[in-house]
Amino acid sequence: MSSKTHSIHLLSCCLSILLLLSNTSPLHAQAPPTRPLSELINAQQPGWELVNQWIREAKNKVQVLPKTPARADSTLLAAQVTTRSPMGAVIYETGGLLIDGGWLRVLGSGSPVLNRTLMGWNQDKPKGMLLIADDVLGGFYALNGGAFGQESLGKIFYFAPDNLQWEATNKTYTEFLLFCFSGDLQAYYRKLRWKGWEQEVGALTGTQGLACYPFLFTKEGKNVAKDKRGVVPIKELWVFGQDMQRQLDGPR
């Protein structure tokens, strides 16, 4: 299957998810009828074969967390995406992915190490976006379903903890996975890493993150190596970041 076909199929799947998460959409479209699990599992063209190939060829360390079959079934059913798509494959075949020693976490159907499912994590989040991954410092990756404008539907935006802004990555979900697997993460996060970060990050679970003080978005907190760091639930980093963004810049 071509990457273009994958992108079109995935965009359709992602928009279906976002309709399910929203009570209403900008066009007041109704959510499509719920499809049974048998219609979501594509045994003829499984997307996992392609994703697994990318993982085997990855330049960065990728840990595939084992799935729990019942949880994989329920998460795929809630997401209403097919396993032909990379997103559906990650949901159905993994409990999630840990990238670069756990610095990045890509959500799947949950596991003891990453005890969050893609759909469960998004239940109380803003409409028009789907949070798909995050990093240990409270950076969050969201797929645009309208929250960031119609021109970039299906593209990934990054909430940067060092400036409290949603930044366009210009990447689709598939392109984001490829970036996680083989992109230059050291360069991308060069201002947010410190000597010995691997040991601190390796001790965390996928439901934890690191809170820095002084805050990363302040002038005093820009030197992350000198900041005080403490382990907190990743949910607290999300709530704190969104609250501070609203206080400093006003609502989106």
N, C-alpha and C positions, 0 to 999 in steps of 0.2 A: 504494500500500500504506500502511495506517495505521501510525502510530508504535507503537501497541500490538501490532500483528501483527509488526512488526519486532522489538520487544523480546522477545516470546515465542519467535520463531524464533531470535534471537541467543542467548537463554539456553540453548535446547536445543543449539545449536552449541557454545557455550562449555563446557557440561558434558561434551560428547563429547570436546572437547580435553583437559579435565582428567582424564577417565578414561584417555585414551591416555597421558598423562604419568605417571599413577600406577600402581604395580604393583597396589595395592588401593585401594578406596574405603571410606568409612565403612560402607557397606551391603554391601561385598564384591561389588559388581556387576561383571560382566565388561564389558570394553570392547566396543563394538559392532563388527561386522565392518567391515573397511576398504572404503570405497567407492572405485571407480575415479574418475579425474579427470573422465570424461564425466558422472558423476552429480553432481559438485560445481560444475561450471560451468553456471550458469543464464542462458541467453541470452534467455529470455522475460521475466524479472523481474530484471535486473541491479541489484544494490545500488549499483553505482558511479554510476549516474545520479543517485541521491539524494545520495550523498556528494559528488559533483562539484558539485551544486547548492549544497550547504552551503558548499563551498570558494569558489565564485564569490561568495556572499553574505557571506563571512567579514569580520569587523571586524579580525581580527588577520592578520598576514602568514603565509601558508601556502605552503610550497614542496613541490610534489609531485615526489618523486625518481623518475627513470625506472626501470622494471623491466627485468630480464633475463628473457625468456620462460621459459627452462628453469628458472631459479631460482624464478620465480613458480609454475610448475607443481609443482615438488618441494615448495615450502613449503605450497601449498594442499593437496596430497596428504597431507603430514604433519599438517597441522592438521585435516583432515577437516571443514571448514566449507564451506558453499556460498557462491557469489558473490552470492547473493540477500541475504545479511546484510552489514551495514556492515563487519564484521571481515573477512569473506571478500573483500569488494571491495577493502579496503585491502591485503590480502595479495596478491591476484591482479593488481591494476591498478597498484600502486606499489612502489617500492623502499623506501618509508617516507615519512613526512611530517616536515618540519622546521617548527616553529611559532615565531613571534615571533623570527625571526632565528636559529633554532637553539637557543633556550633549552629548548624542549621537543622531544622526538623520539618520534614514534609509530612503532612497528615494523611493517614490512611484510615484503617478500620480499628486502630487502637491496639495497644499491647501493654504488658506490665511496665515496660520501660518508657513508653510514650502513651500514657493512659488517657488519650483524647481521640475521639473519632472526628472525622472531617465535619460531618453534619451536626454532631453534638456540640462541638466547639462553636459553631455558627448560630446556634439557636437564639442567643440573646444579643447578636451583633447587628450593626446597622444594616438597613435594607439597601439593596443595590450593589452589594459586594459579597464576595465569598472568600473568607480567610483560608488560605491553603497551606501556609508555612510560616515559620517565624525563626528568629535567631535568639541567642541567649541573652542579649542585651535589651530585648524589647523592641526589636525591629520586626514588623509584620508585613507579610506579603498577601495581597488581596487581588482576586480576579474581579475586574470591573463588569458589573451588570447594570450600569447606569449612574452609579454614585459619582463617577469621575467624568461624566459626559458620554454622549452617544457615539462620538467619533472613535473612541478607544474601547468599545465594547469587546470583551474577551481578552483584553490585555491585562498584564499584571502591574500593580502599583505597590510601592514599598513605603511603609511608614517608618521614617528614619528617626531613631531615638535621639540623635544628636542635633536635630533641628525641628522636630515635631511636625514635619511636613510629609504629605503623601507625594512621592516622586514617581514619575512614569518610568518604567523599565523598557517599554516598547516591546515586551516579550509576551508571547502566548504561553499557555501552560506548558506545552511541549517544549518551547524554547527555554522556559524557566528551568525545567528538569535538566535539559542539556547543560545549561549554565551551572546548575548545582553539581552535576556530575563531572564536568570537565572545564568549567570556567576558572579564571584566575581569582579565586576567593581571597587569597592573601592580598592581592592588589585592591580588590573591591573593599575589603574591610581594613585596609592598612592603618587607618586612623583610629580604629576601634579595638585594636589588639595590643597585647602587652607581652612581655617576656614571661613565659610560664603559663599562658592562658590555657594550654592544652590540659594541664593537670586540673585546673579549676573547673573547666567545662566538662571534663571526663567524669567528674564526681557528681554531676547533676543528673536528674531524671528529665524526661521530656515534658513534665508539668512544672518544671522549675526554670528560673532565669536568674540573672545577676542584676541587682539594683546598684547603681553607682552614685556616690556622693563625693563631691558636688555633682549635680545632675549633668548629664552629657550635653544637654542643650544650653548650658551656661558657659560663660567665658572661663570660669574657674574650673569647669569640669572637662575641658577639651583634652587635657593630658590624662588619658584613661589609665596609664600606668601608675599615676600618683593618686588616683581616686580610691576611696574606700569602696569595697564591693561586698555585698551581702546576698545570700541566697533567699529568694522570695518566690511565691507561686507565679507562674507566667501570667495568670489571669490578673494579678495585681499590677504587673507591668503594663498590660493592655489598658486597664481602667485608668491608671495613673497617666499614661501617655495621652489618652483621649481627653481626659479632664484638663490636663495642662494645655493641650492644643486649643481647646475651647476657651480657656481663660486668657491665653496670650493672644490668640488670633481671631477669636470668635468662631461660631459654628460654620461648617462648610456650607 
